[in-house]
Amino acid sequence: MNSAFLVVILALIWAGISGNFSGLNLLFGGVIGSVAIFVLRSSVRDRGSLRKARQLLGLALLFLVELLMSAIRVAAIVLRPDVKSAIRPAVVAVPLTVKSDAEITLLANMITLTPGTLSIDVAEDRSVLYVHVLSMTSEAAVIADIKTGFEARIAEIFK
C-alpha cells in the first residue's frame, strides 16, 4: 500500500474520530499519520501484517452482515401474528476446531452479540460450544453456518 494513500486514510480516520473535518484538523491528522507510518514503517511494509489487517477487516464485515441479517430475521419472527409458531428454540452443540482461549472467547462473543443466538457454555475439553438459537430449522445448518462463517475466519486470523 502506498504510504501517501495510507497517510490520507489515517487523516480521514482522525477527522472522523474527532468529528472535525476542517483543513487544519485534516493536516494535523496527516502529520500524526505520517509520524505513525515512520515509526511503524517496517511493520507497514511487511506483507503479513497487511494480510492480517485484511483478514480482520473481513471478519468485521462478516460480523456486520451477520448482525444485520439476523436482526432482520429476529424482527420478522417477532412481528409475525403467529409468533409462537415461528419460535423454535433449541440448544445446539457446535464442535470446535479453534482451541485457544482467545479464539473461543472471540467466537462465543460474536455469536452472543448476533441477535437470535446466545453462547451458553464451552465443554471442559474445549471441543464443543453450546449455543442457544431462537428459531432452529436444521441443526446441521446452524452448525455449518457457524463453522463456515465466524469460526473459519477466526481460525484464519489466529493461525
C-alpha positions in Angstrom: 0.0 0.0 0.0 1.3 3.4 -0.9 2.4 5.4 2.2 0.8 8.6 0.9 -2.5 6.9 0.5 -2.2 5.4 4.0 -1.5 8.9 5.4 -4.7 10.3 3.7 -6.7 7.4 5.1 -5.3 7.9 8.6 -6.0 11.7 8.4 -9.6 10.9 7.4 -10.0 8.5 10.2 -8.6 11.1 12.6 -11.0 13.7 11.3 -13.9 11.2 11.6 -13.0 10.3 15.2 -12.5 13.9 16.2 -15.7 15.0 14.4 -13.9 18.0 12.7 -13.2 17.9 9.0 -11.5 21.3 8.9 -8.4 21.8 6.9 -6.2 22.3 10.0 -7.6 19.2 11.6 -7.0 17.1 8.5 -3.4 18.5 8.3 -2.9 17.5 11.9 -4.3 14.0 11.2 -1.9 13.8 8.3 1.1 14.7 10.5 0.0 12.2 13.1 -0.4 9.6 10.4 3.0 10.4 8.9 4.7 10.0 12.3 2.8 6.7 12.9 3.9 5.4 9.5 7.5 6.5 10.1 7.6 4.8 13.5 5.9 1.6 12.2 7.5 1.6 8.7 8.9 -1.9 9.0 5.5 -3.3 10.1 3.6 -1.5 7.3 5.9 -2.9 4.6 5.6 -6.4 6.0 3.1 -8.2 3.8 2.0 -10.4 6.7 0.7 -7.5 8.7 -1.3 -6.2 5.8 -2.8 -9.7 5.2 -3.7 -9.9 8.9 -5.4 -6.5 8.7 -7.4 -7.6 5.6 -8.4 -10.8 7.5 -9.5 -8.7 10.5 -11.5 -6.4 8.2 -13.1 -9.4 6.6 -14.1 -10.8 9.9 -15.5 -7.4 11.0 -17.5 -7.1 7.7 -18.8 -10.6 8.1 -19.9 -9.8 11.6 -21.7 -6.7 10.5 -23.5 -8.5 7.7 -24.5 -11.4 10.1 -25.6 -8.8 12.6 -27.9 -7.1 10.1 -29.3 -10.3 8.6 -30.0 -11.9 12.0 -31.6 -8.7 13.3 -33.9 -8.7 10.3 -34.7 -12.4 10.8 -35.5 -11.8 14.5 -37.6 -8.8 13.7 -39.6 -10.9 11.2 -40.2 -13.6 13.7 -41.3 -11.2 16.5 -43.6 -9.2 14.2 -45.5 -12.2 12.9 -49.0 -12.5 14.2 -48.4 -16.2 15.0 -45.1 -15.6 16.8 -45.5 -18.7 19.0 -45.4 -21.0 15.9 -42.3 -19.1 14.5 -40.2 -19.6 17.6 -38.5 -23.0 17.8 -35.8 -22.6 20.5 -33.0 -25.2 20.7 -29.6 -25.7 22.2 -27.0 -26.8 19.6 -23.7 -28.4 20.3 -21.2 -26.9 17.9 -17.9 -28.9 17.5 -14.9 -26.6 17.7 -11.8 -26.6 15.6 -10.5 -23.4 17.4 -8.8 -24.3 20.6 -7.1 -21.3 22.3 -8.9 -19.2 24.9 -8.8 -16.1 22.7 -10.3 -17.9 19.7 -13.1 -19.5 21.7 -13.9 -16.3 23.5 -14.0 -14.2 20.3 -16.2 -16.8 18.6 -18.6 -17.1 21.7 -18.8 -13.3 21.9 -19.6 -12.9 18.2 -22.3 -15.5 18.5 -23.8 -13.9 21.6 -23.8 -10.4 20.0 -25.7 -11.7 17.0 -29.5 -11.4 17.6 -31.2 -14.8 18.0 -28.2 -16.7 19.2 -26.5 -17.0 22.6 -23.4 -18.9 23.6 -24.2 -20.9 26.7 -21.1 -22.9 27.7 -17.9 -24.5 26.4 -17.1 -28.1 27.2 -14.2 -28.6 29.6 -12.0 -30.1 26.9 -12.8 -27.1 24.6 -14.2 -29.4 21.9 -17.8 -28.2 21.9 -19.5 -24.8 22.2 -23.2 -24.9 23.3 -25.3 -22.3 21.5 -29.0 -21.4 22.1 -30.8 -20.4 19.0 -34.2 -18.6 18.9 -35.6 -20.5 15.9 -33.9 -23.6 14.5 -35.0 -25.2 11.3 -32.0 -27.6 11.0 -29.2 -28.3 13.5 -26.8 -29.1 10.7 -27.5 -25.7 9.1 -26.8 -23.9 12.3 -23.5 -25.8 12.8 -22.4 -25.2 9.2 -23.3 -21.5 9.4 -21.1 -21.0 12.5 -18.2 -23.2 11.3 -18.0 -21.8 7.8 -18.6 -18.2 8.9 -17.2 -16.9 12.2 -15.1 -20.0 13.2 -13.3 -20.3 9.8 -12.4 -16.6 9.8 -11.2 -16.6 13.4 -9.1 -19.7 12.7 -7.6 -18.0 9.7 -6.6 -14.9 11.7 -5.1 -16.9 14.6 -3.0 -19.4 12.5 
